[in-house]
Amino acid sequence: MSHGSRATPEPSSSASRPAPGDATLPRVHHPSRSADPDVEGVATRGDVRISWAVYGDHHDASVPTVVLVPTWSIVPSRFWKLQVGYLARHFRVVTFDGRGSGASSRPVGAAAYTDAEYAADLLAVLDATSTSAPVLVTLSCGAAWAVHHAARHPSRVSGIVAIAPSCGLDVRTPDRDHVPWHEPLDTTDGWAKYNKHYWLGGGYDDFVDFFFRRMFPEPHSTKQIEDCVGWAHEITPQVLADTTAGRLGCDGAVCESLVPLTAAVTCPVLVVHGSDDRIRPLAFGERLAELTRGSLVVLDGAGHGPPARDPVRTNHLIRSFVERVAGPSGAPPVDGPTPLPAAGTVSRRTWTRARNRPKRALYLSSPIGLGHAQRDVAIAAALRERRPDLQVDWLAQHPVTRVLQQHGERVHPASAWLRNESGHVEHEAGEHDLHAFQAIRRMDEILVHNFMVFSDVVESGDYDLVVGDEAWDVDYFLHENPELKRFAFAWMTDFVGWLPMPDGGAHEAALTADYNAEMIEQRARFRRVRDRSVFVGSLDDVVDQPFGPDLPSIRSWTADNFSFAGYVTGFDPVAAAAEAPAVRASLGVAPDERLCVVTVGGSGVGGPMLQRVLDAVPAARSLAPDLRFVVVAGPRIDPSSLPVPSGATVLGYVPDLYRLSAACDVAVVQGGLTTCMELTALRKPFVYVPLRHHFEQTFHVRARLDRYEAGRHLPYAEAVDPDGLAEAIAKEARREVAYRPVETDGAARAADLLADLV
């Protein structure tokens, strides 16, 4: 056995954990992942290369290592995506693609895929990553490989977490075990789809869909099924047939009984099994726990994929077990690193009686754009006026943290652990195109990771109130795990209801309806999770469309489930208007010139739009020579990447952007609610160009602006023509506005709704 490496970590602080391999590659940051590997490499056994990665390398040999063992070749190690980020913050984590999946080799023939081969691969990865005695976390078939390893190498394992063990045990599954896998069948109903000849004869797609629907019987599992079906098509039917034959002892493979090996397992074992597992019933988990003298946790109502469907509970179970059998984690305290006591001093901890604790609130503000930060700072200030003794901490990400620091707010140190949602959104975007609904669906591992950070913070924070302004992760996972709520919780949003884009067809309509139905069911079952639901706006701002077939009207349901704060501008329009002359003068705008401000909010998605407007500047100035343009790149677009035509100025991040909006005569903006409503409150003419496929900007924001009779809607397809865009700007600059007035007391009304919670 030999091993190579594609990247080398920093030298370990322990001689027993040397840096593996020789070759190096730079670390690659993936904005849609919950963690980036510290080192990646390949373990080689004969002609088979096994791809591995190490996360959370704390460079401390006392920090336990968790190995997330492969499962069946039908999915790669990416299946563990909802565990990696959280566990890597507490432990050293090793993942690897099993042979026949992911980036690892796909040898030919059943003999290459026996349990013994997989167990030998596991040992090779431990050697390649200088891992001595980890905790092995398995799903389904992986339990067999962990047992093989633990029986033969007891000193190289500290414990096993076996989730939904499925293979090699003397337990029968009546609805599938009577169906021969390797013989041709005259039916394809039910488990008859689990058949080699059906897979190789064109039925693979049908089987994959059937299998993963059985794996995830829980309602609203569309994303988990979609992920697994996609992974299953990264391999061929022949590979899956070979891996299955190797496990079953068919096609020349030798299958070793697992039951005798369990007697040699001496490490602690935790078995986790769902009561509604339709791949392998609970009896499998009960039998493995009995044979290994382990403990059993039953997840009542869960199916065969708890790591994907119940990630919060699964993550907590894994962490608790690892700390029990292998020692404490290497994560710093949630309030930041604590210095070691000086020699001779006594370690000291303090518990404060509830009546003596200061009132504390944890505020979460969505990082997708900067509008939430502006309104949330205003609401927090109004809340402090009502509760002067209230301490407010913020769990937030860039670019929100920039606004918070500007206003002197306290950003919780654990914010550094959050994965950036804005970066994911920019990764998902095309040219002025962001499929917002799908982008949020594909942000699942970031949302799980960030909720786990939140969970750690509130576990030790003694917060009286948590305010979540479109903190989708917190709202969703608190409803999925209501036992974790130990504080008053206020949810805040400016739109309700996922809506499909027309070109998404029936499939997207079904997905959005399913997401809406899940939210409606959560609220009906666990109303106690939210102590207050606050809509930023009035009832008339809510779209009057159904959530989906056989679902209620969005407006009527929102009326029954929300309180209404009115719109929150976060600034005083009258005061901003009074400052406008000074702002114009600071920009060098002459009294006889008209100022056009161009901005696309706080994300980098709007870069193409800024480029289009700059291309249109010469044509616009030929139509209106007195126009001056100020283009705001914001915190995530490099101003130097944009051209500067005559008559235009390009700025970077501008604090309190509303002051610039108040100074303008016309504006060109994206379709984001905050910027559009700022301009509406300031009674400024503006052209807004919604991002393509952005359901919120397309439906929710446009409906609200239509109610206020504000702005001129311009599709991006028309904005790409410089002459057409120039004409729209010039025409809008001449318009006399007659908007409906925007509420000016929204922050105070929102604070009134929150004040009685602390």
Order of alpha helices (4+ residues) and beta strands (2+ residues): beta-beta-beta-beta-alpha-beta-alpha-beta-alpha-beta-alpha-alpha-alpha-alpha-alpha-beta-alpha-beta-alpha-alpha-beta-alpha-beta-alpha-beta-alpha-alpha-alpha-beta-alpha-beta-alpha-beta-alpha-beta-alpha-beta-alpha-beta-beta-alpha-beta-alpha-beta-alpha-beta-alpha-alpha-alpha
